[in-house]
Amino acid sequence: MLLPVLVAWRNLTYDPIRCGLYTLGIAFAVVLMGVQSGILNAMLESNTRLLQSLEADCVLIHPQRSSLMFRPAFPRLRLEQARAVRGIERVTPLYLDYQAGEWLATQVPRPERRPKRRIRVIGIDPRMPPLTGLHIPPEDWQRLQQPGTALYDRRARPDASRGTSTVYGPLGEGCTGELAGQRLTLVGSGFTLGFDFAADGTLIVSEQTFARWLREPFTPPGMDPLDAVDIGLIRLQPQAPRKQILDELRQRYTPIPDVEVLTLEQLIQREQRFWLMNTPIGFAFGAGMLLGFIVGLVICYQILSGNIADQLAQYATLLAIGHTPGFLRMVVTAEAMLLAGSGFLVGIGTTAGVQSMLEGWTGMPFHFTPVRVVVLGGATVGMCWLSARLAARHVEKVDPADVF
Amino acid sequence: MSSDHHDSVTSSHGRWNGGGSAHPAKAPSVREPLLQVEGVDHFFGRGEARTQVLFDNHLEVLPGELVIMSGPSGSGKTTLLTLIGGLRTLQYGDIRIWDQERGAPISLRGLAEKELIIVRRRLGFIFQRHNLLESLTAWQNVQMAVALRPRPQASQEARDLLQYLLLGDRDVFGRAQTPKFDYIPSRLSGGQRQRVAIARALINRPRLILADEPTAALDAHSGLAVITLLRFLARPRPAQELQELLRNGDESREQGQLAEWQIPLLERLAGSGGATTLIVTHDPRIMHQADRIVHLERGRIVANVVVAERLFVRDALRQSPPFAAILPEELAHLADELLIGVHPDVPLRPDQLAAARDRVAAFAPGTAILREGEAVSEQSHAYLIRRGHVEVFRRDTRGNPEKVAELGPGQSFGEVALVMDRPRNATVVAKEYVETYLIRREVFRRYEAISRPFIERMLVSFRPGNAFG
């Protein structure tokens, strides 16, 4: 069993220069696949960074809400059912706006003003903010209680043509502007959330500000502008039986058609799936990965079949002295696996380097999760194995009578 | 060729049992060939391009024989060798190889690829092109064969074999050299690579060794080492033969020499012999080592000579009065006409007897082969004893039969009456089972002018003498 591996090892390593080139070839394919999947993952992750910074055990959301970007919302009243469940610490509504909120920086002299631009606005109760992931200091939350103020994202999409400024113009403490046509002042030291496909920047405002600035103009008279909740955040008491409570919540909300209960992780996955399936991102980077796979397949096939062609007479001799074609196939497969191993190690190292460079340039969140490493390793092994299967067909044609 | 042939073929047990078999190895009995080629035709190509390269070839090789196949290039020797080795599919005819483990011959006809692989593992192939794996060292290349039949003592044997083939730390003059065990082929000379390939072929102790020009790339010393090993693998030889190979001087330069230190290795490697070798070669240095010479021309075996039989018959004819005076070349030619391709120590099988009915006859004990006073005809023969003994009787003056002589292998009778054209002068009775070569009367006519005066003189001077019949 070991012999084919030894022969394969010697075949690959007896010429160190070639061996290095072989490894680089496979590593190249690994880097292609790795960087493409890294970018895809980073994009999906940046689109859910808001959700990841929420402090919640589970959430209430309208079942037809395919993405945070799109409505429908659900009635505020639905939160009450959850409040009645034992073991729940609190239930907080979160309001989101992607459509109506347009920012115009007014303190800039008129000729230099940027045009109005949509900005994501989060409405929240600043007395018990569930946005712990953003590390906003308590005094900022204090200041937000003043109507007409907003916390701002320091990492809004930068304006490439104007250096450090954002596409919204300057965003900073004391900056003033108009949100949906009404005056608003930015306060606090700012938070870092970053831009994604749905939003170039984010403002956080209090519930009252959210209602007055963004909801009231569109609400019929006599109706509560805050009646439509985008996400209900549910926080359990510490040590509460999580699974049991989740089951109870699900049971309570089953007869209600406009709300469903999800864990935060499920919501994150749903959001990521939306971006993957409904936008060209998934296709573009999926195609990129496939391309890397095919490039690797071709490179590996070339290496293996070249190796066979060089040693046709030797392989024929092995058959003539009584080795089986299966033995030769095993040698080829072992070569492929060794290439996969060395190419993967070099490739994943290079991918890590490229990713940290990209992270520095773009601010996208690149992470090597164990799943990604395993998938990338699996793709590498699969690629080499497949090319070994293809190359092994040359071995079938070896005729032991040829050695004479 | 020495008369120990008979003994050697029966004593081929011992170290050659083919490692790890549950059954005790069974060597074929003396009469049973290790290799039998029967009516083998072979075609290359198909349709219009189909050409026949082998035509109705028959060959039998006994255990322990060293066979040399010769013939011009394109005569089909290599094709025949690949068919025997199971490297090509047999098309017409049959090839049977004695299967050590089953104790019965195995037919290559219609054998599936899987079974052909098993047959190949039992053979030792030496290829004209060495075809070593470029990435493996000499040692590892040999291990590629060991892996097919792992044995605990294989490592020691591989070391012995490589050392004996002058790839170890000593050269043929006993001088220290760098061992080549860990060299990859690109660092070895052509001859060294060839010797590694030979070691790879022999390490599994095959019963049947097939070699295509094994010595072509070798210098005199290593060539001699290889052929000597093959000869000793076939059967043990007298120690004095080895002593002669320790020569030096001019003879060493031309024909190579063995080193004193190689001899214990050779003896360890060869064991008790019993391996059969088929060599395709043009190398004149090794031709004279053959037990059997097979010559192919245009796809046919045109000559199949057992060297020992040829020497036996030539020697016997030289002793026979009618032929004592003819030229050696003519004698050689005459002897070759009688040959049947079976070693004189080996009794003939009925099918061999039937096939060579015009050249050989067998008689049961007590059979009268000749009767005194019988007239001779054109169909009468003279007899050359191959095996067994006969008693010669002649009527004394009172008419009672009197035993006058007993004749054995290599002696002949019945010539006098044919040469002198008169009735048989004695009665010859088989004392035991007797095989004789038959010499036709027509042969004597060819040499009448020389042999008649000679016999007349002999009859005068030696009457009753040693010429009977």
Chai-1 contact restraints between the chains, C-beta under 6 A:
chainA,res_idxA,chainB,res_idxB,connection_type,confidence,min_distance_angstrom,max_distance_angstrom,comment,restraint_id
A,L3,B,A147,contact,1.0,0.0,6.0,A-B,restraint_1
A,R10,B,S135,contact,1.0,0.0,6.0,A-B,restraint_2
A,R10,B,L136,contact,1.0,0.0,6.0,A-B,restraint_3
A,N11,B,S135,contact,1.0,0.0,6.0,A-B,restraint_4
A,Y14,B,S135,contact,1.0,0.0,6.0,A-B,restraint_5
A,A313,B,N131,contact,1.0,0.0,6.0,A-B,restraint_6
A,Q314,B,N131,contact,1.0,0.0,6.0,A-B,restraint_7
A,Q314,B,L133,contact,1.0,0.0,6.0,A-B,restraint_8
A,T317,B,N131,contact,1.0,0.0,6.0,A-B,restraint_9
A,A320,B,L87,contact,1.0,0.0,6.0,A-B,restraint_10
A,A320,B,F125,contact,1.0,0.0,6.0,A-B,restraint_11
A,I321,B,F125,contact,1.0,0.0,6.0,A-B,restraint_12
A,I321,B,A145,contact,1.0,0.0,6.0,A-B,restraint_13
A,G322,B,I117,contact,1.0,0.0,6.0,A-B,restraint_14
A,G322,B,R120,contact,1.0,0.0,6.0,A-B,restraint_15
A,G322,B,R121,contact,1.0,0.0,6.0,A-B,restraint_16
A,G322,B,L148,contact,1.0,0.0,6.0,A-B,restraint_17
A,T324,B,I117,contact,1.0,0.0,6.0,A-B,restraint_18
A,P400,B,L87,contact,1.0,0.0,6.0,A-B,restraint_19
A,A401,B,T82,contact,1.0,0.0,6.0,A-B,restraint_20
A,A401,B,L87,contact,1.0,0.0,6.0,A-B,restraint_21
A,A401,B,R88,contact,1.0,0.0,6.0,A-B,restraint_22
A,V403,B,F127,contact,1.0,0.0,6.0,A-B,restraint_23
A,V403,B,N131,contact,1.0,0.0,6.0,A-B,restraint_24
A,F404,B,T78,contact,1.0,0.0,6.0,A-B,restraint_25
A,F404,B,T82,contact,1.0,0.0,6.0,A-B,restraint_26
A,F404,B,D212,contact,1.0,0.0,6.0,A-B,restraint_27
